């Protein structure tokens, strides 16, 4: 492959990884993909993606490895399984939301195996991923940006380079800050609608009262629509994943000496909603955590 069309291995084809792999193939890149549940990756073959049996098979000879897995430990486990197929000098675009401790472990693996690590978490959920409109937050050496340009252009509408090296996890840190805001707005929407129900207030009256003013926002309306219309599946961002991210954010705050009481309480709301059976629904299912009798 030329520098303009690198071969790419995608490890993890879940809610985000599947459309990312598809968009890479549709952009004309040579793509191989692996997923722990292979049947979830098989449909990608229709778009020209070669579905690999093992992580090592997926990465063998690849110039770029893109990981989009559940968390840092999962990404590290899969990369260890892929180790025998990794090419020294390959560029590793690590897009899993791994948290600070998770990122440190992944950076150590990259050093041990001679990989060029690029910290590359993304902003966006299922629909932006399907439409190739993710925002890529990237930190890594300028020398590999040309190689990654067609990769990031295929999966995203915008790439924001936040640092010239991956060490320190500058992009991961920014992702955690952004996610803290996203989760807070999600809970705010869920609680406002739950309170409206409890007080006998028409949700439309609440949304109408803030319409067009500084308290209004697209995200409020998107999540409110999911709750009110019962459209929580398939999830844009699953409740269990949101709980994981919330706990990573709290841990990052503790590491920095910052108390994040709202995020910690939000993680507990996600846990309760998952316990009620909403773990694989959209994280707007935080709404159900406001009621003890909702299943």
C-alpha positions as CSV (number, residue, x, y, z in Angstrom):
1,X,0.0,0.0,0.0
2,X,1.1,3.6,-0.6
3,X,1.4,6.2,2.1
4,X,-1.9,7.6,0.9
5,X,-3.8,4.3,1.3
6,X,-2.5,2.5,4.4
7,X,-3.6,-1.0,5.3
8,X,-5.7,-0.8,8.4
9,X,-6.6,-3.4,11.1
10,X,-9.6,-2.6,13.2
11,X,-9.8,-4.4,16.5
12,X,-13.3,-4.2,18.0
13,X,-16.4,-3.9,15.8
14,X,-19.1,-2.9,18.3
15,X,-21.4,0.1,18.2
16,X,-18.5,2.4,17.1
17,X,-15.9,0.0,15.6
18,X,-18.3,-1.6,13.1
19,X,-19.3,1.6,11.2
20,X,-15.7,2.9,11.5
21,X,-14.4,-0.2,9.8
22,X,-17.1,0.0,7.1
23,X,-16.3,3.6,6.4
24,X,-12.6,2.9,6.1
25,X,-13.4,0.2,3.5
26,X,-15.8,2.4,1.6
27,X,-13.1,5.0,1.4
28,X,-11.0,2.6,-0.5
29,X,-8.6,1.5,2.3
30,X,-7.5,-2.1,2.7
31,X,-9.2,-3.1,5.9
32,X,-9.1,-6.2,8.1
33,X,-11.2,-6.5,11.2
34,X,-11.5,-8.6,14.3
35,X,-14.1,-8.8,17.0
36,X,-14.4,-11.1,20.0
37,X,-17.9,-12.1,18.8
38,X,-17.0,-12.9,15.2
39,X,-20.6,-12.9,14.0
40,X,-20.8,-9.2,14.7
41,X,-18.0,-8.5,12.3
42,X,-19.0,-10.9,9.5
43,X,-21.4,-8.5,7.8
44,X,-18.5,-6.2,7.1
45,X,-17.3,-8.6,4.4
46,X,-20.1,-7.2,2.2
47,X,-18.1,-3.9,2.2
48,X,-14.8,-5.6,1.3
49,X,-13.5,-5.9,4.9
50,X,-11.5,-9.1,5.5
51,X,-12.8,-10.6,8.8
52,X,-9.9,-12.1,10.7
53,X,-10.1,-15.1,13.0
54,X,-7.6,-13.7,15.6
55,X,-6.2,-10.3,16.5
56,X,-2.8,-11.5,15.3
57,X,-4.2,-12.3,11.9
58,X,-5.9,-9.0,11.7
59,X,-2.8,-6.9,12.4
60,X,-0.3,-9.0,10.4
61,X,1.4,-6.6,7.9
62,X,-1.0,-3.7,8.8
63,X,0.5,-0.2,8.7
64,X,-2.2,1.2,11.0
65,X,-3.9,-0.6,13.9
66,X,-7.1,1.0,15.2
67,X,-8.4,-0.2,18.5
68,X,-12.0,0.5,19.6
69,X,-12.7,-1.8,22.5
70,X,-14.6,-1.6,25.8
71,X,-11.9,-0.2,28.1
72,X,-8.1,-0.1,28.7
73,X,-7.7,-3.6,30.1
74,X,-9.7,-5.0,27.1
75,X,-7.5,-3.1,24.6
76,X,-4.4,-4.3,26.4
77,X,-5.5,-7.9,26.4
78,X,-6.4,-7.8,22.7
79,X,-3.1,-6.2,21.7
80,X,-1.2,-8.8,23.7
81,X,-3.1,-11.4,21.6
82,X,-2.1,-9.5,18.5
83,X,1.5,-9.1,19.4
84,X,2.9,-11.9,17.2
85,X,1.4,-10.3,14.1
86,X,2.4,-6.7,14.9
87,X,4.9,-5.0,12.6
88,X,7.6,-2.9,14.3
89,X,7.0,0.7,13.5
90,X,3.2,0.3,12.8
91,X,1.1,3.2,13.8
92,X,-1.4,2.4,16.6
93,X,-4.4,4.7,16.6
94,X,-5.8,3.9,20.1
95,X,-9.4,5.1,20.2
96,X,-10.7,3.1,23.2
97,X,-11.8,5.4,26.1
98,X,-9.2,3.9,28.4
99,X,-8.9,6.4,31.2
100,X,-5.5,7.7,32.5
101,X,-4.3,4.4,34.2
102,X,-5.5,2.4,31.2
103,X,-3.7,4.7,28.8
104,X,-0.4,4.5,30.8
105,X,-0.5,0.7,30.4
106,X,-1.2,0.9,26.7
107,X,1.6,3.4,26.2
108,X,3.9,0.9,27.9
109,X,2.9,-1.9,25.6
110,X,3.5,0.4,22.6
111,X,7.1,1.1,23.8
112,X,7.8,-2.5,24.4
113,X,6.7,-3.5,20.9
114,X,8.1,-0.6,18.9
115,X,4.7,0.8,17.9
116,X,4.1,4.5,17.1
117,X,1.3,5.2,19.5
118,X,-1.3,7.9,18.6
119,X,-3.8,8.7,21.4
120,X,-7.0,9.0,19.3
121,X,-10.3,8.9,21.2
122,X,-13.3,10.1,19.3
123,X,-16.3,12.3,20.1
124,X,-19.7,11.0,18.8
125,X,-22.0,8.1,19.1
126,X,-23.6,5.6,16.8
127,X,-25.1,7.9,14.2
128,X,-22.0,10.1,13.7
129,X,-19.9,7.0,13.5
130,X,-22.2,5.5,10.8
131,X,-22.1,8.8,8.9
132,X,-18.3,9.2,9.2
133,X,-18.8,12.5,11.2
134,X,-16.9,11.7,14.4
135,X,-14.5,14.2,15.8
136,X,-11.1,12.6,16.3
137,X,-9.1,14.0,19.2
138,X,-5.5,13.1,18.4
139,X,-2.1,13.3,20.0
140,X,1.0,11.9,18.3
141,X,4.1,12.7,16.2
142,X,3.7,14.9,13.2
143,X,5.6,12.4,11.1
144,X,2.7,9.9,11.0
145,X,-0.1,12.4,10.4
146,X,0.1,11.9,6.6
147,X,-0.3,8.1,7.1
148,X,-3.3,8.7,9.4
149,X,-5.0,11.4,7.4
150,X,-7.0,9.0,5.1
151,X,-7.9,6.9,8.1
152,X,-9.2,9.8,10.2
153,X,-10.8,11.5,7.2
154,X,-12.8,8.2,6.6
155,X,-14.2,7.9,10.1
156,X,-14.5,11.6,11.0
157,X,-15.7,15.0,9.9
158,X,-12.9,16.7,11.9
159,X,-9.6,15.9,13.4
160,X,-8.3,18.0,16.3
161,X,-4.5,17.5,17.0
162,X,-4.0,18.4,20.6
163,X,-0.4,17.4,21.1
164,X,2.7,16.4,19.2
165,X,3.2,13.2,21.2
166,X,1.0,10.6,22.7
167,X,2.9,10.4,26.0
168,X,0.9,11.9,28.7
169,X,-2.4,11.1,27.1
170,X,-3.4,14.7,26.1
171,X,-6.2,13.5,23.9
172,X,-7.5,11.0,26.5
173,X,-7.5,13.8,29.1
174,X,-9.5,16.0,26.8
175,X,-12.0,13.2,26.0
176,X,-12.6,12.6,29.7
177,X,-13.4,16.3,30.2
178,X,-15.8,16.3,27.2
179,X,-17.4,13.1,28.4
180,X,-17.9,14.6,31.9
181,X,-20.1,17.3,30.3
182,X,-21.9,14.8,28.0
183,X,-22.9,12.6,31.0
184,X,-23.9,15.5,33.1
185,X,-26.3,16.8,30.4
186,X,-27.7,13.3,30.0
187,X,-28.5,13.0,33.7
188,X,-29.9,16.5,33.8
189,X,-32.3,15.7,31.0
190,X,-33.3,12.4,32.6
191,X,-33.9,13.9,36.0
192,X,-35.8,16.9,34.7
193,X,-38.2,14.6,32.8
194,X,-38.5,12.3,35.8
195,X,-39.4,15.2,38.0
196,X,-41.9,16.5,35.5
197,X,-43.6,13.1,35.6
198,X,-43.6,13.0,39.3
199,X,-45.1,16.5,39.6
200,X,-47.6,15.9,36.9
201,X,-46.0,18.4,34.5
202,X,-46.3,17.9,30.8
203,X,-42.8,17.3,29.4
204,X,-43.8,19.4,26.4
205,X,-44.3,22.3,28.8
206,X,-40.8,22.0,30.1
207,X,-39.2,21.8,26.7
208,X,-41.4,24.7,25.5
209,X,-40.4,26.9,28.4
210,X,-36.6,26.6,27.5
211,X,-37.1,26.6,23.8
212,X,-34.8,29.0,21.9
213,X,-33.2,30.4,25.1
214,X,-29.8,29.9,26.7
215,X,-31.1,26.8,28.5
216,X,-32.1,25.1,25.3
217,X,-29.7,22.7,23.5
218,X,-29.8,20.1,20.8
219,X,-28.5,17.4,23.1
220,X,-31.3,18.0,25.6
221,X,-33.9,17.5,22.9
222,X,-32.2,14.4,21.4
223,X,-32.1,12.6,24.7
224,X,-35.6,13.8,25.8
225,X,-36.9,12.4,22.5
226,X,-35.4,9.0,23.2
227,X,-37.0,8.9,26.7
228,X,-40.4,10.2,25.7
229,X,-40.7,8.1,22.5
230,X,-39.2,4.9,24.1
231,X,-36.5,4.8,21.5
232,X,-33.7,3.7,23.8
233,X,-32.7,0.7,21.6
234,X,-30.5,0.3,19.7
235,X,-28.4,2.5,21.9
236,X,-26.3,5.4,20.6
237,X,-24.2,5.0,23.8
238,X,-25.0,2.1,26.1
239,X,-25.7,2.6,29.8
240,X,-23.1,0.1,30.9
241,X,-20.5,1.9,28.8
242,X,-21.5,5.2,30.2
243,X,-21.1,3.9,33.8
244,X,-17.6,2.7,32.8
245,X,-16.7,6.1,31.4
246,X,-18.1,7.9,34.5
247,X,-16.0,5.8,36.8
248,X,-12.9,6.5,34.7
249,X,-13.6,10.2,34.9
250,X,-14.0,10.0,38.7
251,X,-10.7,8.1,38.9
252,X,-9.0,10.7,36.7
253,X,-10.3,13.5,39.0
254,X,-9.0,11.7,42.1
255,X,-5.6,11.3,40.5
256,X,-5.6,15.0,39.8
257,X,-6.9,15.9,43.3
258,X,-10.3,17.0,41.9
259,X,-13.6,15.9,43.5
260,X,-16.2,15.1,40.9
261,X,-19.4,14.6,43.1
262,X,-21.8,15.0,40.2
263,X,-20.0,12.4,38.0
264,X,-19.7,10.0,40.9
265,X,-23.5,10.3,41.6
266,X,-24.1,9.8,37.9
267,X,-22.1,6.6,37.8
268,X,-24.4,5.3,40.5
269,X,-27.5,6.3,38.5
270,X,-26.1,4.4,35.5
271,X,-25.5,1.4,37.8
272,X,-29.0,1.4,39.1
273,X,-30.5,1.7,35.6
274,X,-28.4,-1.2,34.4
275,X,-29.5,-3.2,37.5
276,X,-33.1,-2.5,36.5
277,X,-32.4,-4.1,33.1
278,X,-31.5,-1.1,31.0
279,X,-27.7,-1.7,30.7
280,X,-27.8,-2.3,26.9
281,X,-30.2,0.6,26.3
282,X,-29.1,4.2,25.5
283,X,-27.6,6.0,28.5
284,X,-30.7,8.2,28.6
285,X,-32.1,5.2,30.5
286,X,-30.6,7.1,33.5
287,X,-34.2,8.3,33.6
288,X,-35.3,5.0,35.2
289,X,-32.9,5.4,38.0
290,X,-35.2,8.1,39.4
291,X,-37.9,5.5,40.2
292,X,-37.6,2.6,42.6
293,X,-40.4,0.7,40.9
294,X,-39.4,0.8,37.3
295,X,-38.0,-2.2,35.6
